[in-house]
C-alpha cells in the first residue's frame, strides 16, 4: 500500500535514496555521466534535511512523500515561484518516483498533493521546468494536461541544458484530474 503524506525530517535518507536513483535512471545520457556519478545518498542527506527544516520557516514550501510501509518510493517538492517572470504562482521543483512504482498512479497522487497544498496556500496556478529531452517526464506532464509555458536554458552540474515549462492555469483542475492514493487501490 502506498501512502502520500507530508515529509518529516526523518525522511531525509529515504528522499535522498529516491533522488539519487531516479536522477541516475532518468538523466542517463541527458546529463554529464561524471556529474551523475557524484550524486550519492550520503551527499544528498544534508541537503534534504535542510530543505525539510526550511519548511517551518516558509509555509508555502512543502514536501510530500509516497511511502510503502517505511520505504519512501517517491516525493514532490513545491513552493511559491522562484522566478519573477514565470506565469505561475507556485512551482513544483521536483517530482520523482522509483521506476518500479511508475504507472501505478503514484506520480499523479504526488502532483495532486502538491496542487492541494498550493490551493490551501492561495496559490492557484502552478508550473515546472523539465529537461527538453526527457520524453517520459514530458509525456507525464502532458497527460496531466500541463500547458507549454515556454523554454529556457539552465545549468545542471555545470552543463547548460534546454528546459521546457509546463503549467496549470488553475491548480484545481490538476487536483481534480489527479488520482488519489485510495483511487489507485492504495492508502
MARBA-3410 file (N, C-alpha, C, O; in Angstrom, 1 decimal):
187
0.8,-1.2,0.0,0.0,0.0,0.0,0.9,1.3,0.0,1.9,1.3,0.7 ~ 0.5,2.2,-0.8,1.2,3.5,-0.9,0.4,4.5,-0.2,-0.8,4.6,-0.3 ~ 1.1,5.3,0.6,0.5,6.4,1.4,1.2,7.7,1.1,2.4,7.8,1.1 ~ 0.5,8.7,0.7,1.0,10.1,0.5,0.9,10.9,1.7,-0.2,11.0,2.3 ~ 2.0,11.5,2.2,1.9,12.2,3.4,3.0,13.3,3.4,3.9,13.3,2.6
2.8,14.3,4.3,3.9,15.3,4.5,5.2,14.6,4.9,5.2,13.7,5.7 ~ 6.2,15.1,4.3,7.6,14.6,4.6,8.0,15.1,6.0,7.6,16.2,6.5 ~ 8.7,14.2,6.7,9.2,14.5,8.0,10.8,14.6,7.9,11.3,14.1,6.9 ~ 11.4,15.2,8.8,12.9,15.3,8.8,13.5,14.0,8.8,14.6,13.8,8.1 ~ 12.9,13.0,9.4,13.4,11.6,9.4,13.3,11.0,8.0,13.9,9.9,7.8
12.6,11.6,7.1,12.5,11.1,5.7,13.7,11.5,4.8,13.8,11.0,3.7 ~ 14.6,12.3,5.3,15.7,12.8,4.5,16.5,11.7,3.8,16.9,11.8,2.7 ~ 16.8,10.6,4.5,17.6,9.5,4.0,16.8,8.8,2.8,17.3,8.6,1.8 ~ 15.5,8.5,3.0,14.7,7.9,2.0,14.5,8.8,0.8,14.5,8.3,-0.3 ~ 14.3,10.1,1.0,14.2,11.0,-0.1,15.5,11.1,-0.9,15.5,11.1,-2.1
16.6,11.1,-0.2,17.9,11.1,-0.8,18.1,9.9,-1.7,18.7,10.0,-2.8 ~ 17.7,8.7,-1.2,17.9,7.5,-1.9,17.0,7.6,-3.2,17.5,7.2,-4.3 ~ 15.8,8.0,-3.1,15.0,8.2,-4.3,15.6,9.2,-5.3,15.6,9.0,-6.5 ~ 16.0,10.3,-4.7,16.6,11.4,-5.6,17.8,10.8,-6.4,17.9,11.0,-7.6 ~ 18.7,10.1,-5.7,19.9,9.5,-6.4,19.5,8.5,-7.4,19.9,8.7,-8.6
18.7,7.6,-7.1,18.3,6.5,-8.0,17.5,7.1,-9.2,17.8,6.7,-10.4 ~ 16.6,8.0,-9.0,15.8,8.5,-10.1,16.6,9.4,-11.0,16.4,9.3,-12.3 ~ 17.5,10.2,-10.5,18.3,11.0,-11.3,19.2,10.2,-12.2,19.4,10.4,-13.4 ~ 19.8,9.1,-11.6,20.8,8.3,-12.4,20.0,7.5,-13.5,20.6,7.2,-14.5 ~ 18.8,7.2,-13.2,18.0,6.5,-14.3,17.4,7.5,-15.3,17.6,7.2,-16.5
16.8,8.5,-14.9,16.1,9.4,-15.8,17.1,10.3,-16.6,16.8,10.6,-17.8 ~ 18.2,10.6,-16.1,19.1,11.6,-16.8,20.3,10.9,-17.4,21.2,11.6,-17.9 ~ 20.4,9.6,-17.4,21.5,8.9,-18.1,21.4,9.3,-19.6,20.4,9.1,-20.2 ~ 22.5,9.8,-20.1,22.6,10.2,-21.5,22.1,11.6,-21.7,22.3,12.2,-22.8 ~ 21.4,12.2,-20.7,20.9,13.6,-20.8,21.8,14.6,-20.1,21.9,15.7,-20.5
22.4,14.1,-19.0,23.3,14.9,-18.2,24.6,14.2,-18.2,24.7,13.0,-18.4 ~ 25.7,15.0,-17.9,27.0,14.5,-17.9,27.1,13.3,-16.9,26.7,13.4,-15.7 ~ 27.6,12.2,-17.4,27.8,11.0,-16.6,28.6,11.2,-15.3,28.3,10.6,-14.3 ~ 29.7,12.0,-15.5,30.6,12.2,-14.3,29.8,12.9,-13.2,30.0,12.7,-12.0 ~ 29.0,13.9,-13.6,28.2,14.6,-12.6,27.2,13.7,-11.9,27.0,13.7,-10.7
26.5,12.8,-12.7,25.6,11.9,-12.1,26.2,10.9,-11.1,25.6,10.6,-10.1 ~ 27.5,10.6,-11.4,28.2,9.7,-10.5,28.5,10.3,-9.2,28.7,9.7,-8.2 ~ 28.6,11.7,-9.2,28.9,12.4,-7.9,27.6,12.4,-7.0,27.8,12.6,-5.8 ~ 26.4,12.1,-7.6,25.2,12.1,-6.7,25.3,10.9,-5.9,25.5,9.7,-6.3 ~ 25.1,11.1,-4.6,25.1,9.9,-3.7,24.1,10.2,-2.5,23.9,11.4,-2.1
23.5,9.2,-2.1,22.6,9.3,-0.9,23.3,10.1,0.2,22.7,11.0,0.8 ~ 24.5,9.7,0.5,25.2,10.3,1.6,25.4,11.8,1.4,25.3,12.5,2.4 ~ 25.7,12.2,0.2,25.9,13.6,0.0,24.6,14.4,-0.1,24.6,15.6,0.2 ~ 23.5,13.7,-0.4,22.2,14.4,-0.6,21.5,14.6,0.8,20.6,15.5,0.9 ~ 21.8,13.7,1.7,21.0,13.8,3.0,21.1,15.1,3.7,20.1,15.6,4.1
22.3,15.8,3.8,22.3,17.1,4.5,21.4,18.1,3.7,20.8,18.9,4.4 ~ 21.4,18.1,2.4,20.6,19.0,1.6,19.1,18.8,1.9,18.4,19.7,2.1 ~ 18.7,17.5,2.0,17.3,17.2,2.2,16.9,17.6,3.6,15.8,18.0,3.9 ~ 17.8,17.3,4.6,17.5,17.8,6.0,17.3,19.3,6.0,16.3,19.7,6.7 ~ 18.1,20.0,5.4,18.0,21.5,5.3,16.7,21.9,4.6,16.0,22.7,5.1
16.3,21.2,3.5,15.1,21.5,2.8,13.9,21.2,3.7,12.9,22.0,3.8 ~ 13.9,20.1,4.4,12.8,19.8,5.3,12.7,20.8,6.5,11.6,21.1,7.0 ~ 13.9,21.2,7.0,13.9,22.2,8.1,13.3,23.5,7.7,12.6,24.2,8.4 ~ 13.6,23.9,6.5,13.2,25.2,5.9,11.7,25.4,5.8,11.2,26.5,5.8 ~ 11.0,24.2,5.7,9.6,24.3,5.5,8.9,25.0,6.7,7.9,25.7,6.6
9.5,24.9,7.9,8.9,25.5,9.1,9.0,27.0,9.0,8.3,27.8,9.7 ~ 10.0,27.5,8.2,10.2,29.0,8.1,9.3,29.6,7.0,9.0,30.7,7.0 ~ 9.0,28.8,6.0,8.1,29.3,4.9,7.0,28.3,4.6,7.2,27.2,4.1 ~ 5.8,28.6,5.0,4.7,27.7,4.9,4.3,27.4,3.5,3.5,26.5,3.2 ~ 4.8,28.2,2.5,4.5,27.9,1.1,5.2,26.7,0.6,4.8,26.1,-0.4
6.4,26.4,1.3,7.2,25.3,0.9,6.6,24.0,1.4,6.1,24.0,2.6 ~ 6.5,23.0,0.6,6.0,21.7,1.1,6.8,20.6,0.3,7.1,20.7,-0.8 ~ 6.9,19.5,1.1,7.5,18.2,0.5,6.6,17.1,0.9,6.3,17.0,2.1 ~ 6.1,16.4,0.0,5.3,15.2,0.2,6.0,14.0,-0.2,6.8,14.0,-1.2 ~ 5.8,12.9,0.5,6.4,11.6,0.1,5.3,10.6,-0.2,4.2,10.6,0.4
5.7,9.6,-1.0,4.9,8.4,-1.2,5.6,7.3,-0.5,6.8,7.0,-0.8 ~ 5.0,6.7,0.5,5.6,5.7,1.3,4.9,4.4,1.1,3.7,4.3,1.1 ~ 5.7,3.3,1.0,5.2,2.0,1.1,5.8,1.4,2.4,6.9,1.0,2.4 ~ 4.9,1.3,3.4,5.4,1.0,4.7,6.4,2.1,5.2,6.0,3.2,5.2 ~ 7.6,1.7,5.5,8.6,2.7,5.9,9.5,3.1,4.8,10.3,4.0,5.0
9.3,2.6,3.6,10.2,2.9,2.5,9.6,4.0,1.7,8.4,4.0,1.3 ~ 10.4,5.1,1.4,10.0,6.2,0.5,10.2,5.7,-0.9,11.2,5.2,-1.3 ~ 9.1,5.8,-1.7,9.2,5.4,-3.1,9.0,6.6,-4.1,9.1,6.4,-5.3 ~ 8.7,7.8,-3.6,8.6,8.9,-4.4,8.4,10.2,-3.6,8.2,10.1,-2.4 ~ 8.6,11.3,-4.2,8.4,12.6,-3.5,8.2,13.7,-4.4,8.4,13.6,-5.6
7.6,14.8,-3.9,7.4,16.0,-4.7,7.7,17.2,-3.8,7.5,17.2,-2.6 ~ 8.3,18.2,-4.3,8.7,19.4,-3.6,8.0,20.6,-4.4,8.1,20.7,-5.6 ~ 7.3,21.5,-3.6,6.6,22.6,-4.2,6.8,23.8,-3.3,7.0,23.7,-2.1 ~ 6.8,25.0,-3.9,7.0,26.3,-3.2,6.4,27.4,-4.0,5.9,27.2,-5.2 ~ 6.4,28.6,-3.5,6.0,29.8,-4.3,7.0,29.9,-5.4,8.2,29.5,-5.2
6.6,30.4,-6.5,7.5,30.5,-7.7,8.8,31.3,-7.3,8.8,32.2,-6.5 ~ 9.9,30.8,-7.9,11.2,31.5,-7.6,11.6,32.4,-8.7,12.6,33.1,-8.7 ~ 10.7,32.6,-9.7,11.1,33.4,-10.9,10.1,34.6,-11.0,8.9,34.4,-10.9 ~ 10.7,35.7,-11.2,9.9,36.9,-11.3,8.9,37.0,-12.5,7.8,37.5,-12.4 ~ 9.3,36.3,-13.6,8.5,36.4,-14.8,7.8,35.2,-15.2,7.3,35.0,-16.3
7.8,34.2,-14.3,7.0,33.0,-14.5,5.5,33.3,-14.5,5.1,34.1,-13.7 ~ 4.7,32.6,-15.4,3.3,32.9,-15.4,2.6,32.2,-14.2,1.4,32.5,-14.1 ~ 3.2,31.4,-13.4,2.6,30.7,-12.3,3.0,31.2,-11.0,4.0,31.9,-10.8 ~ 2.1,31.0,-10.0,2.3,31.4,-8.6,3.1,30.4,-7.8,3.9,30.8,-7.0 ~ 2.9,29.1,-8.1,3.6,28.0,-7.4,4.5,27.3,-8.3,4.1,27.1,-9.5
5.6,26.8,-7.8,6.5,26.0,-8.7,6.7,24.6,-8.1,7.1,24.5,-6.9 ~ 6.6,23.6,-8.9,6.9,22.2,-8.5,8.3,22.1,-8.9,8.6,22.0,-10.1 ~ 9.2,22.0,-7.9,10.6,22.0,-8.3,11.1,20.6,-8.5,12.1,20.4,-9.3 ~ 10.5,19.6,-7.9,10.9,18.2,-8.1,9.8,17.3,-7.9,9.0,17.4,-7.0 ~ 9.6,16.3,-8.8,8.7,15.2,-8.5,9.4,13.9,-9.1,9.6,13.8,-10.3
9.6,12.9,-8.3,10.3,11.7,-8.7,9.7,10.5,-8.0,9.3,10.5,-6.9 ~ 9.6,9.4,-8.8,9.0,8.2,-8.3,10.0,7.1,-8.8,10.4,7.1,-9.9 ~ 10.2,6.1,-7.9,11.1,5.0,-8.3,10.5,4.2,-9.5,9.3,4.1,-9.6 ~ 11.4,3.8,-10.3,11.0,3.1,-11.6,9.9,2.0,-11.4,9.0,1.9,-12.2 ~ 10.1,1.2,-10.4,9.2,0.1,-10.1,7.8,0.5,-9.7,6.9,-0.3,-9.7
7.6,1.8,-9.3,6.3,2.3,-8.9,5.6,3.1,-10.0,4.5,3.5,-9.9 ~ 6.3,3.4,-11.1,5.8,4.2,-12.2,4.6,3.5,-12.9,4.7,2.3,-13.0 ~ 3.6,4.2,-13.3,2.5,3.7,-13.9,1.4,3.2,-13.0,0.3,2.8,-13.5 ~ 1.6,3.4,-11.7,0.6,2.9,-10.7,-0.2,4.1,-10.1,-1.0,3.9,-9.2 ~ 0.1,5.3,-10.6,-0.7,6.4,-10.1,0.0,7.2,-9.0,-0.5,8.2,-8.5
1.2,6.8,-8.6,2.0,7.4,-7.5,2.3,8.8,-7.9,2.1,9.8,-7.1 ~ 2.8,9.0,-9.1,3.2,10.4,-9.5,2.0,11.3,-9.6,2.1,12.5,-9.2 ~ 0.9,10.8,-10.1,-0.4,11.6,-10.1,-0.8,12.0,-8.7,-1.2,13.1,-8.4 ~ -0.7,11.0,-7.8,-1.1,11.3,-6.4,-0.2,12.3,-5.7,-0.7,13.2,-5.0 ~ 1.1,12.3,-6.0,2.0,13.3,-5.5,1.7,14.7,-6.1,1.7,15.7,-5.4
1.4,14.7,-7.4,1.0,16.0,-8.1,-0.2,16.6,-7.5,-0.4,17.8,-7.3 ~ -1.2,15.7,-7.2,-2.4,16.1,-6.5,-2.1,16.7,-5.1,-2.7,17.8,-4.8 ~ -1.3,16.1,-4.4,-0.9,16.6,-3.0,-0.3,18.0,-3.2,-0.6,18.9,-2.4 ~ 0.6,18.1,-4.2,1.2,19.4,-4.4,0.2,20.5,-4.7,0.2,21.6,-4.2 ~ -0.7,20.1,-5.7,-1.8,21.1,-6.1,-2.7,21.4,-4.9,-3.0,22.6,-4.7
-3.1,20.5,-4.1,-3.9,20.7,-3.0,-3.2,21.7,-2.0,-3.8,22.6,-1.4 ~ -1.9,21.4,-1.7,-1.2,22.3,-0.8,-1.2,23.7,-1.3,-1.4,24.7,-0.6 ~ -0.9,23.9,-2.6,-0.9,25.2,-3.2,-2.2,26.0,-3.1,-2.3,27.1,-2.7 ~ -3.3,25.3,-3.3,-4.6,25.9,-3.2,-4.9,26.3,-1.8,-5.4,27.4,-1.6 ~ -4.5,25.5,-0.8,-4.6,25.8,0.6,-3.8,27.1,0.9,-4.2,27.8,1.8
-2.7,27.3,0.2,-1.8,28.5,0.5,-2.2,29.6,-0.4,-1.4,30.6,-0.5 ~ -3.3,29.6,-1.1,-3.8,30.7,-2.0,-2.9,30.9,-3.2,-2.7,32.0,-3.7 ~ -2.3,29.8,-3.7,-1.5,29.8,-5.0,-2.3,29.0,-5.9,-2.4,27.8,-5.8 ~ -3.0,29.6,-6.9,-3.9,28.9,-7.7,-3.4,28.5,-9.1,-4.2,27.8,-9.8 ~ -2.2,28.9,-9.5,-1.6,28.4,-10.7,-0.3,27.8,-10.3,0.4,28.2,-9.4
0.2,26.9,-11.1,1.4,26.2,-10.8,2.1,25.7,-12.1,1.5,25.5,-13.1 ~ 3.4,25.6,-12.0,4.2,25.2,-13.1,5.5,24.6,-12.7,5.8,24.5,-11.5 ~ 6.3,24.2,-13.7,7.5,23.5,-13.5,8.4,23.6,-14.8,7.9,23.9,-15.9 ~ 9.6,23.3,-14.6,10.6,23.2,-15.7,11.1,21.7,-15.8,11.3,21.1,-14.8 ~ 11.2,21.2,-17.0,11.7,19.9,-17.3,12.7,19.9,-18.4,12.6,20.7,-19.3
13.7,19.0,-18.3,14.7,18.9,-19.4,13.9,18.6,-20.7,13.1,17.7,-20.8 ~ 14.2,19.4,-21.7,13.6,19.3,-23.0,13.6,17.9,-23.6,12.6,17.4,-24.2 ~ 14.7,17.2,-23.4,14.9,15.8,-23.9,14.4,14.7,-23.0,14.6,13.5,-23.4 ~ 13.8,15.0,-21.9,13.2,14.0,-21.0,11.8,13.7,-21.5,10.8,14.2,-20.9 ~ 11.7,12.8,-22.5,10.4,12.5,-23.1,9.4,11.9,-22.1,8.2,12.2,-22.2
9.9,11.0,-21.2,9.0,10.3,-20.3,8.3,11.3,-19.3,7.1,11.3,-19.1 ~ 9.1,12.3,-18.8,8.6,13.3,-17.9,7.6,14.2,-18.7,6.6,14.6,-18.2 ~ 8.0,14.6,-19.9,7.1,15.5,-20.7,5.8,14.8,-21.0,4.7,15.4,-20.9 ~ 5.9,13.5,-21.3,4.6,12.8,-21.6,3.7,12.8,-20.3,2.5,12.9,-20.4 ~ 4.3,12.6,-19.1,3.6,12.6,-17.9,2.9,13.9,-17.7,1.7,13.9,-17.4
3.6,15.0,-17.8,3.0,16.4,-17.6,1.9,16.7,-18.6,0.9,17.3,-18.3 ~ 2.1,16.2,-19.9,1.1,16.4,-20.9,-0.1,15.6,-20.6,-1.2,16.0,-20.9 ~ 0.1,14.4,-20.1,-1.1,13.5,-19.7,-1.9,14.2,-18.6,-3.1,14.0,-18.5 ~ -1.2,15.0,-17.8,-1.9,15.7,-16.7,-2.4,17.1,-17.2,-2.9,17.9,-16.4 ~ -2.4,17.3,-18.5,-2.9,18.5,-19.2,-2.2,19.7,-18.9,-2.7,20.8,-18.9
-0.8,19.6,-18.6,0.0,20.7,-18.4,0.1,21.4,-19.8,0.3,20.8,-20.8 ~ 0.1,22.7,-19.8,0.2,23.6,-21.0,1.7,24.0,-21.1,2.4,24.2,-20.1 ~ 2.1,24.1,-22.4,3.5,24.6,-22.6,3.6,26.0,-22.1,2.7,26.8,-22.4 ~ 4.7,26.3,-21.5,4.8,27.7,-20.9,6.2,28.3,-21.3,6.7,29.1,-20.5 ~ 6.7,27.9,-22.4,8.0,28.5,-22.8,9.2,27.6,-22.7,9.1,26.4,-22.3
10.3,28.1,-23.0,11.6,27.4,-23.0,12.6,28.3,-22.3,12.5,29.6,-22.3 ~ 13.7,27.7,-21.8,14.8,28.4,-21.2,16.0,27.5,-21.2,15.8,26.3,-21.4 ~ 17.1,28.0,-20.8,18.3,27.2,-20.6,18.7,27.4,-19.1,18.5,28.4,-18.5 ~ 19.3,26.3,-18.6,19.8,26.4,-17.2,21.1,25.6,-17.1,21.4,24.9,-18.0 ~ 21.7,25.7,-16.0,22.9,24.9,-15.7,22.6,23.8,-14.7,22.1,24.1,-13.6
22.9,22.6,-15.0,22.8,21.5,-14.1,24.1,20.8,-14.1,24.6,20.2,-15.1 ~ 24.8,20.8,-12.9,26.1,20.1,-12.8,27.1,20.8,-13.7,28.1,20.1,-14.1 ~ 27.0,22.1,-14.0,27.9,22.7,-14.8,27.7,22.6,-16.3,28.4,23.1,-17.1 ~ 26.6,21.9,-16.7,26.2,21.6,-18.1,25.0,22.5,-18.4,24.1,22.5,-17.7 ~ 25.1,23.2,-19.5,24.0,24.0,-20.0,23.0,23.1,-20.6,23.3,22.3,-21.5
21.7,23.1,-20.2,20.7,22.2,-20.7,19.4,23.0,-21.1,19.1,24.0,-20.4 ~ 18.7,22.6,-22.1,17.5,23.3,-22.5,16.3,22.7,-21.7,16.2,21.5,-21.5 ~ 15.5,23.6,-21.2,14.3,23.2,-20.4,13.0,23.7,-21.1,13.0,24.6,-22.0 ~ 11.9,23.0,-20.8,10.6,23.3,-21.3,9.7,23.5,-20.1,9.8,22.7,-19.1 ~ 8.9,24.5,-20.1,8.0,24.8,-19.0,6.6,24.2,-19.3,6.1,24.2,-20.4
6.0,23.7,-18.2,4.6,23.3,-18.2,3.9,24.0,-17.1,4.5,24.2,-16.0 ~ 2.6,24.4,-17.3,1.9,25.0,-16.2,0.4,24.6,-16.3,-0.1,24.2,-17.3 ~ -0.2,24.8,-15.1,-1.6,24.6,-14.9,-2.2,26.0,-14.5,-1.9,26.4,-13.4 ~ -3.0,26.6,-15.3,-3.6,27.9,-15.0,-4.4,27.9,-13.8,-4.5,28.8,-13.0 ~ -5.1,26.7,-13.6,-5.9,26.6,-12.4,-5.6,25.2,-11.8,-5.9,24.2,-12.3
-4.9,25.3,-10.7,-4.4,24.0,-10.0,-5.6,23.1,-9.5,-5.4,22.0,-9.3 ~ -6.8,23.7,-9.4,-7.9,22.9,-9.1,-8.2,21.8,-10.2,-8.6,20.7,-9.9 ~ -7.9,22.1,-11.4,-8.0,21.2,-12.5,-7.0,20.0,-12.3,-7.3,18.9,-12.6 ~ -5.8,20.4,-11.9,-4.8,19.4,-11.7,-5.2,18.5,-10.5,-5.0,17.3,-10.6 ~ -5.7,19.1,-9.5,-6.1,18.3,-8.3,-7.3,17.4,-8.7,-7.3,16.2,-8.3
-8.2,17.8,-9.5,-9.3,17.0,-9.9,-8.9,15.9,-10.9,-9.5,14.8,-10.9 ~ -8.0,16.2,-11.8,-7.5,15.2,-12.7,-6.7,14.1,-12.1,-6.6,13.0,-12.6 ~ -6.0,14.5,-11.0,-5.1,13.5,-10.4,-5.8,12.4,-9.7,-6.9,12.6,-9.2 ~ -5.2,11.3,-9.6,-5.8,10.1,-9.0,-5.3,10.1,-7.5,-4.1,10.2,-7.3 ~ -6.2,10.0,-6.6,-5.8,10.0,-5.2,-5.3,8.6,-4.8,-5.5,7.6,-5.6
-4.6,8.5,-3.7,-4.0,7.2,-3.3,-5.0,6.1,-3.2,-4.8,5.0,-3.5 ~ -6.2,6.5,-2.7,-7.3,5.5,-2.5,-7.8,5.0,-3.8,-8.3,3.9,-3.9 ~ -7.8,5.9,-4.8,-8.4,5.5,-6.1,-7.4,4.5,-6.8,-7.9,3.8,-7.7 ~ -6.2,4.5,-6.5,-5.3,3.6,-7.1,-5.2,2.3,-6.3,-4.3,1.5,-6.5 ~ -6.1,2.1,-5.3,-6.1,0.9,-4.6,-5.1,0.8,-3.5,-4.7,-0.3,-3.0
-4.6,2.0,-3.1,-3.5,2.0,-2.0,-3.9,3.1,-1.1,-4.6,4.1,-1.4 ~ -3.5,3.0,0.2,-3.8,4.0,1.1,-2.5,4.6,1.7,-2.6,5.5,2.6
END
